């Protein structure tokens, strides 16, 4: 994660404008999530793509979401590795018995 954050920071650092405001990035993240939702709906839902629509992939849209999330984190000096570690610890402790685990012999 830190490598990705550094790479994005170096990319954004080339430009005088720098990072957008957190509110603008939140709007952009919402927009990108909508585009991801649309692609998932086209592939797995009941809404086929129109013949006039540009071909995009779920992978591409996830990449866009990740890029904007990294930009937001960088602009707020948030280390995403630390954030990830925190949330994984939460799931592994608070939610450890929430779901039915696969038994070793079932793997």
DSSP file (Angstrom, degrees, kcal/mol; ACC not computed):
  #  RESIDUE AA STRUCTURE BP1 BP2  ACC     N-H-->O    O-->H-N    N-H-->O    O-->H-N    TCO  KAPPA ALPHA  PHI   PSI    X-CA   Y-CA   Z-CA
    1    1 A X     >        0   0    0      0, 0.0     4,-2.8     0, 0.0     5,-0.2   0.000 360.0 360.0 360.0 -41.6    0.0    0.0    0.0
    2    2 A X  H  >  +     0   0    0      1,-0.2     4,-2.5     2,-0.2     5,-0.2   0.881 360.0  53.0 -63.9 -36.0    2.8    2.4    0.9
    3    3 A X  H  > S+     0   0    0      2,-0.2     4,-2.5     1,-0.2    -1,-0.2   0.922 110.7  47.0 -63.6 -43.5    4.4    1.9   -2.5
    4    4 A X  H  > S+     0   0    0      2,-0.2     4,-2.5     1,-0.2     5,-0.2   0.914 111.8  50.6 -64.4 -41.9    1.1    2.7   -4.3
    5    5 A X  H  X S+     0   0    0     -4,-2.8     4,-2.3     1,-0.2    -2,-0.2   0.906 111.8  47.9 -62.8 -40.3    0.6    5.8   -2.1
    6    6 A X  H  X S+     0   0    0     -4,-2.5     4,-2.5     2,-0.2    -2,-0.2   0.913 110.9  51.0 -65.5 -42.9    4.1    7.0   -2.9
    7    7 A X  H  X S+     0   0    0     -4,-2.5     4,-2.0     1,-0.2    -2,-0.2   0.919 112.7  45.3 -61.7 -44.6    3.6    6.3   -6.7
    8    8 A X  H  X S+     0   0    0     -4,-2.5     4,-2.9     2,-0.2     5,-0.3   0.907 112.1  52.4 -65.2 -41.2    0.3    8.3   -6.7
    9    9 A X  H  X S+     0   0    0     -4,-2.3     4,-2.3    -5,-0.2    -2,-0.2   0.901 109.4  48.8 -62.7 -40.8    1.9   11.1   -4.6
   10   10 A X  H  < S+     0   0    0     -4,-2.5     4,-0.4     2,-0.2    -1,-0.2   0.892 112.3  49.3 -65.6 -38.5    4.8   11.4   -7.1
   11   11 A X  H >< S+     0   0    0     -4,-2.0     3,-1.4    -5,-0.2     4,-0.2   0.959 114.7  42.5 -63.9 -51.2    2.3   11.5  -10.0
   12   12 A X  H >< S+     0   0    0     -4,-2.9     3,-1.8     1,-0.3     6,-0.4   0.840 104.1  68.2 -65.0 -32.7    0.2   14.2   -8.4
   13   13 A X  T 3< S+     0   0    0     -4,-2.3    -1,-0.3     1,-0.3    -2,-0.2   0.620  85.3  71.2 -63.8 -13.2    3.3   16.1   -7.3
   14   14 A X  T <  S+     0   0    0     -3,-1.4     2,-0.4    -4,-0.4    -1,-0.3   0.685  90.0  73.7 -72.4 -18.1    4.1   16.9  -11.0
   15   15 A X  S X  S-     0   0    0     -3,-1.8     3,-0.8    -4,-0.2     4,-0.0  -0.802  74.6-139.9-110.2 138.4    1.2   19.3  -11.2
   16   16 A X  T 3  S+     0   0    0     -2,-0.4    -1,-0.1     1,-0.2    -4,-0.0   0.844 103.4  60.6 -57.9 -35.1    0.9   22.8   -9.7
   17   17 A X  T 3  S-     0   0    0      1,-0.2    -1,-0.2    -3,-0.0    -4,-0.1   0.809  84.8-178.2 -67.3 -29.3   -2.7   22.1   -8.8
   18   18 A X    <   -     0   0    0     -3,-0.8    -1,-0.2    -6,-0.4     2,-0.1  -0.256  47.6  -6.9  64.3-153.2   -1.8   19.2   -6.5
   19   19 A X  S    S-     0   0    0      1,-0.1     3,-0.1    52,-0.1     2,-0.0  -0.446  74.5-119.0 -73.8 146.5   -4.6   17.2   -4.8
   20   20 A X        -     0   0    0      1,-0.2    -1,-0.1    -2,-0.1    55,-0.0  -0.281  47.3 -78.0 -70.8 169.9   -8.1   18.4   -5.1
   21   21 A X     >  -     0   0    0      1,-0.1     4,-2.6    -2,-0.0     5,-0.2  -0.316  42.9-110.2 -65.9 155.4   -9.9   19.3   -1.8
   22   22 A X  H  > S+     0   0    0      1,-0.2     4,-2.2     2,-0.2     5,-0.1   0.875 120.1  52.3 -55.4 -37.5  -11.2   16.4    0.3
   23   23 A X  H  > S+     0   0    0      2,-0.2     4,-2.0     1,-0.2    -1,-0.2   0.914 109.6  47.8 -66.8 -41.9  -14.8   17.4   -0.6
   24   24 A X  H  > S+     0   0    0      1,-0.2     4,-2.2     2,-0.2    -2,-0.2   0.896 112.7  49.5 -64.4 -39.3  -14.0   17.4   -4.4
   25   25 A X  H  X S+     0   0    0     -4,-2.6     4,-2.9     2,-0.2    -2,-0.2   0.855 107.4  54.4 -69.6 -33.0  -12.3   14.0   -4.1
   26   26 A X  H  X S+     0   0    0     -4,-2.2     4,-2.2    -5,-0.2    -1,-0.2   0.906 109.1  48.2 -64.8 -40.0  -15.2   12.6   -2.1
   27   27 A X  H  X S+     0   0    0     -4,-2.0     4,-2.2     2,-0.2    -2,-0.2   0.908 112.9  48.4 -64.2 -41.6  -17.5   13.7   -5.0
   28   28 A X  H  X S+     0   0    0     -4,-2.2     4,-2.6     2,-0.2    -2,-0.2   0.900 110.1  51.5 -66.0 -40.3  -15.1   12.1   -7.5
   29   29 A X  H  X S+     0   0    0     -4,-2.9     4,-2.5     2,-0.2    -1,-0.2   0.903 109.4  50.5 -62.7 -40.8  -15.0    8.9   -5.4
   30   30 A X  H  X S+     0   0    0     -4,-2.2     4,-2.0     2,-0.2    -1,-0.2   0.907 110.5  49.9 -62.3 -42.2  -18.8    8.8   -5.4
   31   31 A X  H  X S+     0   0    0     -4,-2.2     4,-1.9     2,-0.2    -2,-0.2   0.929 111.6  47.7 -61.6 -46.1  -18.7    9.2   -9.2
   32   32 A X  H  X S+     0   0    0     -4,-2.6     4,-2.3     1,-0.2    -2,-0.2   0.878 109.4  53.2 -65.3 -37.8  -16.2    6.4   -9.6
   33   33 A X  H  X S+     0   0    0     -4,-2.5     4,-2.7     1,-0.2    -1,-0.2   0.883 107.2  52.8 -63.5 -37.5  -18.2    4.1   -7.3
   34   34 A X  H  X S+     0   0    0     -4,-2.0     4,-2.1     2,-0.2    -2,-0.2   0.900 108.7  49.2 -62.9 -40.9  -21.3    4.8   -9.5
   35   35 A X  H  X S+     0   0    0     -4,-1.9     4,-2.0     2,-0.2    -2,-0.2   0.886 111.5  49.4 -66.5 -38.2  -19.3    3.8  -12.6
   36   36 A X  H  X S+     0   0    0     -4,-2.3     4,-2.5     2,-0.2     5,-0.2   0.928 110.2  50.8 -63.9 -44.8  -18.1    0.6  -10.9
   37   37 A X  H  X S+     0   0    0     -4,-2.7     4,-2.5     1,-0.2    -2,-0.2   0.889 108.4  52.7 -60.0 -39.5  -21.7   -0.1   -9.8
   38   38 A X  H  X S+     0   0    0     -4,-2.1     4,-2.2     2,-0.2    -1,-0.2   0.919 110.0  47.4 -63.2 -44.1  -22.9    0.3  -13.4
   39   39 A X  H  X S+     0   0    0     -4,-2.0     4,-2.1     2,-0.2    -2,-0.2   0.909 112.1  49.4 -64.8 -42.2  -20.2   -2.1  -14.7
   40   40 A X  H  X>S+     0   0    0     -4,-2.5     4,-3.1     1,-0.2     5,-0.6   0.914 111.2  50.7 -62.4 -41.5  -21.1   -4.7  -12.1
   41   41 A X  H  X5S+     0   0    0     -4,-2.5     4,-1.6    -5,-0.2     6,-0.9   0.878 109.3  51.0 -63.8 -38.2  -24.8   -4.3  -13.0
   42   42 A X  H  <5S+     0   0    0     -4,-2.2    -1,-0.2     1,-0.2     7,-0.2   0.898 119.1  36.3 -64.8 -39.7  -24.0   -4.8  -16.7
   43   43 A X  H  <5S+     0   0    0     -4,-2.1    -2,-0.2    -5,-0.1    -1,-0.2   0.857 137.2  14.1 -83.3 -36.4  -22.1   -8.0  -16.0
   44   44 A X  H  <5S+     0   0    0     -4,-3.1    -3,-0.2    -5,-0.2    -2,-0.2   0.501 115.1  65.9-120.6  -8.1  -24.1   -9.5  -13.1
   45   45 A X  S  <<S-     0   0    0     -4,-1.6    -4,-0.1    -5,-0.6    -3,-0.0  -0.159  91.4 -91.8-105.9-161.3  -27.4   -7.7  -13.0
   46   46 A X  S    S+     0   0    0      1,-0.1     2,-0.7    -2,-0.1    -4,-0.1   0.203  93.3  93.5 -99.8  13.4  -30.4   -7.2  -15.2
   47   47 A X        -     0   0    0     -6,-0.9    -2,-0.2    -9,-0.1    -1,-0.1  -0.825  61.9-157.4-114.4  95.0  -29.2   -4.1  -17.0
   48   48 A X        -     0   0    0     -2,-0.7     2,-0.2     1,-0.1    -5,-0.1  -0.336  28.1-101.5 -68.3 152.5  -27.5   -4.9  -20.3
   49   49 A X        -     0   0    0     -7,-0.2     2,-0.1     1,-0.1    -1,-0.1  -0.478  35.7-115.7 -72.1 141.4  -25.2   -2.4  -21.8
   50   50 A X    >   -     0   0    0     -2,-0.2     3,-1.5     1,-0.1    -1,-0.1  -0.450  22.3-118.6 -72.4 151.6  -26.5   -0.3  -24.6
   51   51 A X  T 3  S+     0   0    0      1,-0.3    -1,-0.1    -2,-0.1    -2,-0.1   0.741 114.8  55.0 -64.0 -21.9  -24.8   -0.8  -28.0
   52   52 A X  T 3  S+     0   0    0      2,-0.1    -1,-0.3     0, 0.0     2,-0.2   0.545  86.4 104.9 -88.0  -7.9  -23.7    2.9  -27.9
   53   53 A X  S <  S-     0   0    0     -3,-1.5     2,-0.1     1,-0.1    -4,-0.0  -0.508  78.1-109.2 -80.1 142.7  -22.0    2.6  -24.5
   54   54 A X        -     0   0    0     -2,-0.2     2,-0.6     1,-0.1    -1,-0.1  -0.382  34.3-111.4 -65.9 142.2  -18.2    2.5  -24.2
   55   55 A X        +     0   0    0     -2,-0.1     2,-0.3    -6,-0.0    -1,-0.1  -0.678  49.1 161.8 -80.0 119.1  -16.7   -0.9  -23.3
   56   56 A X        -     0   0    0     -2,-0.6     2,-0.3   -17,-0.0     3,-0.0  -0.854  27.2-131.6-128.8 166.7  -15.2   -0.7  -19.8
   57   57 A X     >  -     0   0    0     -2,-0.3     4,-2.2     1,-0.1     5,-0.2  -0.847  20.0-122.4-120.7 158.2  -14.2   -3.4  -17.3
   58   58 A X  H  > S+     0   0    0     -2,-0.3     4,-2.8     1,-0.2     5,-0.2   0.894 115.7  56.4 -60.3 -39.7  -14.9   -3.9  -13.6
   59   59 A X  H  > S+     0   0    0      1,-0.2     4,-2.1     2,-0.2    -1,-0.2   0.921 106.9  48.1 -59.0 -45.5  -11.1   -4.1  -13.2
   60   60 A X  H  > S+     0   0    0      1,-0.2     4,-1.9     2,-0.2    -1,-0.2   0.917 113.1  47.6 -61.4 -44.4  -10.7   -0.6  -14.8
   61   61 A X  H  X S+     0   0    0     -4,-2.2     4,-2.2     2,-0.2    -2,-0.2   0.880 110.0  51.8 -68.2 -37.8  -13.4    0.9  -12.6
   62   62 A X  H  X S+     0   0    0     -4,-2.8     4,-2.7     1,-0.2    -1,-0.2   0.891 108.0  53.8 -62.8 -38.4  -11.9   -0.7   -9.5
   63   63 A X  H  X S+     0   0    0     -4,-2.1     4,-2.6    -5,-0.2    -2,-0.2   0.898 107.4  50.1 -61.2 -41.2   -8.6    0.9  -10.4
   64   64 A X  H  X S+     0   0    0     -4,-1.9     4,-2.2     2,-0.2     5,-0.2   0.915 111.1  48.8 -63.4 -42.9  -10.2    4.3  -10.7
   65   65 A X  H  X S+     0   0    0     -4,-2.2     4,-2.5     1,-0.2    -2,-0.2   0.927 112.2  49.0 -61.3 -45.2  -11.8    3.9   -7.3
   66   66 A X  H  X S+     0   0    0     -4,-2.7     4,-2.5     2,-0.2    -2,-0.2   0.918 109.6  51.8 -62.1 -44.5   -8.5    2.8   -5.8
   67   67 A X  H  X S+     0   0    0     -4,-2.6     4,-2.4     1,-0.2    -1,-0.2   0.934 112.8  43.9 -58.6 -48.2   -6.7    5.8   -7.4
   68   68 A X  H  X S+     0   0    0     -4,-2.2     4,-2.6     2,-0.2    -1,-0.2   0.890 112.3  52.8 -67.7 -38.3   -9.1    8.3   -6.0
   69   69 A X  H  X S+     0   0    0     -4,-2.5     4,-2.5    -5,-0.2    -1,-0.2   0.903 110.4  48.4 -62.4 -40.0   -9.2    6.6   -2.6
   70   70 A X  H  X S+     0   0    0     -4,-2.5     4,-3.1     2,-0.2     5,-0.2   0.919 110.1  51.7 -65.5 -43.1   -5.4    6.8   -2.5
   71   71 A X  H  X S+     0   0    0     -4,-2.4     4,-2.5     2,-0.2    -2,-0.2   0.927 111.1  48.0 -57.6 -45.3   -5.5   10.5   -3.5
   72   72 A X  H  X S+     0   0    0     -4,-2.6     4,-1.2     2,-0.2    -2,-0.2   0.934 113.3  47.3 -61.8 -46.7   -7.9   11.2   -0.7
   73   73 A X  H  <>S+     0   0    0     -4,-2.5     5,-2.9     1,-0.2     3,-0.5   0.929 112.6  49.4 -61.2 -45.8   -5.8    9.4    1.9
   74   74 A X  H ><5S+     0   0    0     -4,-3.1     3,-1.6     1,-0.2    -1,-0.2   0.913 107.9  53.1 -60.5 -43.1   -2.6   11.1    0.7
   75   75 A X  H 3<5S+     0   0    0     -4,-2.5    -1,-0.2     1,-0.3    -2,-0.2   0.767 114.1  43.2 -65.7 -23.7   -4.2   14.5    0.9
   76   76 A X  T 3<5S-     0   0    0     -4,-1.2    -1,-0.3    -3,-0.5    -2,-0.2   0.268 113.9-116.3-103.3   9.8   -5.3   13.8    4.5
   77   77 A X  T < 5 +     0   0    0     -3,-1.6     2,-0.5     1,-0.2    -3,-0.2   0.883  60.5 155.7  55.4  42.9   -1.9   12.2    5.5
   78   78 A X      < -     0   0    0     -5,-2.9     2,-0.8    -6,-0.1    -1,-0.2  -0.890  40.9-140.4-101.7 125.1   -3.6    8.9    6.1
   79   79 A X     >  -     0   0    0     -2,-0.5     4,-2.2     1,-0.2     3,-0.2  -0.762  10.1-159.6 -83.3 111.2   -1.3    5.8    5.8
   80   80 A X  H  > S+     0   0    0     -2,-0.8     4,-2.8     1,-0.2     5,-0.2   0.778  88.7  59.2 -67.8 -26.1   -3.5    3.2    4.1
   81   81 A X  H  > S+     0   0    0      2,-0.2     4,-2.8     1,-0.2    -1,-0.2   0.931 108.7  44.9 -65.3 -43.6   -1.4    0.3    5.4
   82   82 A X  H  > S+     0   0    0      2,-0.2     4,-2.4     1,-0.2    -2,-0.2   0.917 113.8  49.6 -63.7 -43.5   -2.1    1.4    8.9
   83   83 A X  H  X S+     0   0    0     -4,-2.2     4,-2.3     2,-0.2    -2,-0.2   0.915 112.6  48.0 -61.5 -43.1   -5.8    1.9    8.1
   84   84 A X  H  X S+     0   0    0     -4,-2.8     4,-2.6     2,-0.2     5,-0.2   0.932 111.0  49.9 -62.5 -47.1   -5.9   -1.6    6.5
   85   85 A X  H  X S+     0   0    0     -4,-2.8     4,-2.1     1,-0.2    -1,-0.2   0.897 110.8  51.1 -59.6 -40.5   -4.1   -3.2    9.5
   86   86 A X  H  X S+     0   0    0     -4,-2.4     4,-2.0     2,-0.2    -1,-0.2   0.932 112.1  44.7 -62.7 -47.3   -6.6   -1.5   11.9
   87   87 A X  H  X S+     0   0    0     -4,-2.3     4,-2.4     1,-0.2    -2,-0.2   0.875 112.0  52.3 -69.6 -35.5   -9.7   -2.7   10.0
   88   88 A X  H  X S+     0   0    0     -4,-2.6     4,-2.5     2,-0.2    -1,-0.2   0.900 109.0  50.6 -65.6 -38.7   -8.3   -6.3    9.6
   89   89 A X  H  X S+     0   0    0     -4,-2.1     4,-1.2    -5,-0.2     5,-0.3   0.900 109.2  52.2 -62.8 -40.0   -7.6   -6.4   13.3
   90   90 A X  H  X>S+     0   0    0     -4,-2.0     4,-1.3     1,-0.2     5,-1.2   0.933 112.4  44.3 -61.0 -46.8  -11.2   -5.3   13.9
   91   91 A X  H  <5S+     0   0    0     -4,-2.4    -2,-0.2     1,-0.2    -1,-0.2   0.883 113.1  51.5 -66.3 -37.6  -12.6   -8.0   11.7
   92   92 A X  H  <5S+     0   0    0     -4,-2.5    -1,-0.2    -5,-0.2    -2,-0.2   0.651 125.1  24.8 -76.8 -14.6  -10.3  -10.7   13.2
   93   93 A X  H ><5S+     0   0    0     -4,-1.2     3,-1.1    -3,-0.4     4,-0.3   0.763 129.0  32.9-110.1 -67.4  -11.3   -9.8   16.7
   94   94 A X  T 3<5S+     0   0    0     -4,-1.3     3,-0.3    -5,-0.3    -3,-0.2   0.890 132.6  31.3 -60.1 -41.9  -14.8   -8.2   16.9
   95   95 A X  T >><S+     0   0    0     -5,-1.2     3,-1.7    -4,-0.2     4,-0.5   0.182  82.3 116.1-104.4  17.0  -16.2  -10.2   13.9
   96   96 A X  T <4 S+     0   0    0     -3,-1.1    -1,-0.2     1,-0.3     3,-0.2   0.781  87.4  32.8 -61.9 -27.7  -14.2  -13.4   14.4
   97   97 A X  T 34 S+     0   0    0     -3,-0.3    -1,-0.3    -4,-0.3    -2,-0.1   0.196  92.4  97.0-111.1  16.0  -17.3  -15.5   15.1
   98   98 A X  T <4 S+     0   0    0     -3,-1.7     2,-0.3     2,-0.1    -2,-0.1   0.842  82.7  44.1 -74.9 -33.7  -19.7  -13.6   12.9
   99   99 A X  S  < S-     0   0    0     -4,-0.5     2,-0.6    -3,-0.2     0, 0.0  -0.748  92.5 -99.5-114.6 158.2  -19.5  -15.9    9.8
  100  100 A X        -     0   0    0     -2,-0.3     2,-0.2     1,-0.0    -2,-0.1  -0.664  42.8-138.9 -78.8 117.7  -19.5  -19.7    9.4
  101  101 A X        -     0   0    0     -2,-0.6     2,-0.4     1,-0.1    -1,-0.0  -0.477  13.8-114.8 -80.1 147.6  -15.9  -20.8    8.9
  102  102 A X        -     0   0    0     -2,-0.2     2,-0.1     1,-0.0    -1,-0.1  -0.672  34.4-124.0 -77.3 129.5  -14.8  -23.4    6.4
  103  103 A X    >>  -     0   0    0     -2,-0.4     3,-1.8     1,-0.1     4,-0.7  -0.441  20.5-112.8 -74.6 151.6  -13.5  -26.4    8.3
  104  104 A X  G >4 S+     0   0    0      1,-0.3     3,-1.1     2,-0.2    -1,-0.1   0.861 117.0  54.3 -52.8 -41.6  -10.0  -27.6    7.4
  105  105 A X  G 34 S+     0   0    0      1,-0.2    -1,-0.3     2,-0.1    -2,-0.0   0.686 102.8  58.7 -70.2 -16.1  -11.3  -30.8    5.8
  106  106 A X  G <4        0   0    0     -3,-1.8    -1,-0.2     1,-0.2    -2,-0.2   0.628 360.0 360.0 -85.4 -14.4  -13.6  -28.8    3.5
  107  107 A X    <<        0   0    0     -3,-1.1    -1,-0.2    -4,-0.7    -2,-0.1   0.481 360.0 360.0 -75.4 360.0  -10.7  -26.9    1.9
